[in-house]
Amino acid sequence: MIAFVILHYRAADMTRKCVERIKALEGDKKIVIVDNASPNGTGQELLDEYTEDSEIKVILNSGKFPALTKGNNMGVRWVQENVPADFVVVLNNDVEILQ
């Protein structure tokens, strides 16, 4: 099992594309999207969109002063507490996994 933690900020289409690439990979996986307090509502949009997808968990970081590392740490902590992952991959939403 591989867990992917994607840090999301404002660019929902970019995050969706990243999710699609990860979902196309073979093997067991869990995708954790951490919205880093996007002011444009895209975190809630992704939560609503993926709420029924068992492979995806969306976490809304509504902190007053979000930071890159805090968002990543939230995602990794959630994986450690909830997923029996062999590996955790932390990436930004603009990463394209091609194979």
Secondary structure as UniProt FT lines:
FT   STRAND          2..8
FT   HELIX           12..23
FT   STRAND          29..35
FT   TURN            39..40
FT   HELIX           42..50
FT   TURN            51..52
FT   TURN            54..55
FT   STRAND          56..60
FT   HELIX           68..82
FT   STRAND          87..92
FT   TURN            93..94
//
